Amino acid sequence: MKTKSVYVCQECGFRTSKWLGRCPNCSSWDTFVLERMDQNKKETISISKENSAVLKLSNVSTREERFLSGIEELDGVLGGGFVKGELVLLGGEPGIGKSTLLLQVANILSERMKVLYVSGEEGANQLKLRAQRLNIDGNFDVVCETNFDLVKNIILETKPEFVIIDSIQTMYIPENQSAPGSVTQVRDVTMQLLKIAKTYKITAVIVGHVTKDGLIAGPRVLEHMVDCVLYFEGERFNTYRVIRAYKNRFGPTNQLGIFEMTDGGLVEVKNPSSIFLESSYNVEGVAIYSAIEGTRSILLEIQALSTPTSFGTPRRTVTGIDYNRCVMLCAVLEKKIGLVLSTQDIYVNVAGGFKVSEPAADLAIVCAIASSYKGIPIGDTVLIGEVGLTGEIRAVSNIEKRLNEAKKLGFKRAIIPKRNMESIQNDGTIEVYGMSNIEEVLNFIF
């Protein structure tokens, strides 16, 4: 048997005949691993007549066979539940709760369909202990195996409707010379699993490890092969977890689900606004902002602290928002309002570990910084609006939905962009003020 040795980058899959310290394709350091390839091996791809037939696009059926997971937060992120034949990739940091979530999903689905849980990281006794801790009966099949050839045979024999692979990095194909978790193994295992899922209409969920940068480990082609990519996020020392869809061929990608990690497993958070609003609003440096995540609105607490600096260059430390955005807003405050922030260390934080990326949070950030600087609390007011470099407040989307969330939480006053006043229908339960620049807002509040 004739073999050839090549060095493969474990980040992007780039191949070279000699070892390199830095990958010329993805610029990653020390990622090349020696792999031996069988030159005599010929890859054969079976093509069925059904899949190769030429069809008129207008005659193609778009009916999706969906089924619910039994967990509303997860079903919402998936776009209305799982689709038969779908391949889902679930990524997240170690210990974040991926296996716990899938164990709960397997337990719920096992009541109405055949479920197979393939564990490559834990033994059967470890899974049983976890199930007992979560009060799960475990009426589903479990296989603790890393040889994917054996796993594939079990899937073809038992014909389950739902398969969980935990994790894809532990699976290997014996005929491949590379180690488990390498680019070649991960790609080949995923490709075979994808063919099985599409051929037999089996829904499969694979767990993926993440790198230190927070991206799913292995080749980027892995994310292109699957139908849906979910990320499980959250601070390890915080009880709340957020699941997002970064890719979804059968639904939207702007949804998110929120869970709380408890002793009995992951519990859905039905009213997420309440968990992010814990402190008193009559405290200096605190501003309330209504965020839009997918189709839901969430009230968040923006905290800011301004204190005289003891260094030559003042510090700007942010958590949960973009650093450059915060620096820009500080410059706008200094130029347009006259606040002397060049002698102040400024710290900005989004309470609860949430991350904000939309510019509609600008007004809340600006007012929180000004409140801490002046030492005057903002009070029971919701602030919504994007701030431009000239100090103007620009219009934002979904203003009605944002205000409705503020009403539900009992807020009586809101400040929004003046241009958004035309599109709202206020029933009088909340006082809404439309303003055009931050100077007008700060004079109104303080």
Secondary structure as GFF3:
##gff-version 3
##sequence-region A 1 446
A	DSSP	beta_strand	3	9	.	.	.	ID=ss1
A	DSSP	beta_strand	15	16	.	.	.	ID=ss2
A	DSSP	beta_strand	32	38	.	.	.	ID=ss3
A	DSSP	alpha_helix	49	52	.	.	.	ID=ss4
A	DSSP	three_ten_helix	57	59	.	.	.	ID=ss5
A	DSSP	beta_strand	66	67	.	.	.	ID=ss6
A	DSSP	alpha_helix	72	78	.	.	.	ID=ss7
A	DSSP	beta_strand	82	83	.	.	.	ID=ss8
A	DSSP	beta_strand	87	92	.	.	.	ID=ss9
A	DSSP	alpha_helix	98	109	.	.	.	ID=ss10
A	DSSP	beta_strand	115	119	.	.	.	ID=ss11
A	DSSP	alpha_helix	124	133	.	.	.	ID=ss12
A	DSSP	beta_strand	141	144	.	.	.	ID=ss13
A	DSSP	alpha_helix	148	158	.	.	.	ID=ss14
A	DSSP	beta_strand	162	166	.	.	.	ID=ss15
A	DSSP	three_ten_helix	168	170	.	.	.	ID=ss16
A	DSSP	alpha_helix	183	200	.	.	.	ID=ss17
A	DSSP	beta_strand	203	208	.	.	.	ID=ss18
A	DSSP	alpha_helix	221	225	.	.	.	ID=ss19
A	DSSP	beta_strand	228	233	.	.	.	ID=ss20
A	DSSP	beta_strand	240	248	.	.	.	ID=ss21
A	DSSP	beta_strand	256	262	.	.	.	ID=ss22
A	DSSP	beta_strand	265	268	.	.	.	ID=ss23
A	DSSP	alpha_helix	272	276	.	.	.	ID=ss24
A	DSSP	beta_strand	286	293	.	.	.	ID=ss25
A	DSSP	beta_strand	296	308	.	.	.	ID=ss26
A	DSSP	beta_strand	316	319	.	.	.	ID=ss27
A	DSSP	alpha_helix	323	332	.	.	.	ID=ss28
A	DSSP	pi_helix	333	337	.	.	.	ID=ss29
A	DSSP	beta_strand	344	350	.	.	.	ID=ss30
A	DSSP	three_ten_helix	351	353	.	.	.	ID=ss31
A	DSSP	three_ten_helix	359	361	.	.	.	ID=ss32
A	DSSP	alpha_helix	362	374	.	.	.	ID=ss33
A	DSSP	beta_strand	381	383	.	.	.	ID=ss34
A	DSSP	beta_strand	386	387	.	.	.	ID=ss35
A	DSSP	beta_strand	393	394	.	.	.	ID=ss36
A	DSSP	alpha_helix	399	408	.	.	.	ID=ss37
A	DSSP	beta_strand	413	417	.	.	.	ID=ss38
A	DSSP	three_ten_helix	418	423	.	.	.	ID=ss39
A	DSSP	beta_strand	431	435	.	.	.	ID=ss40
A	DSSP	alpha_helix	438	445	.	.	.	ID=ss41
###
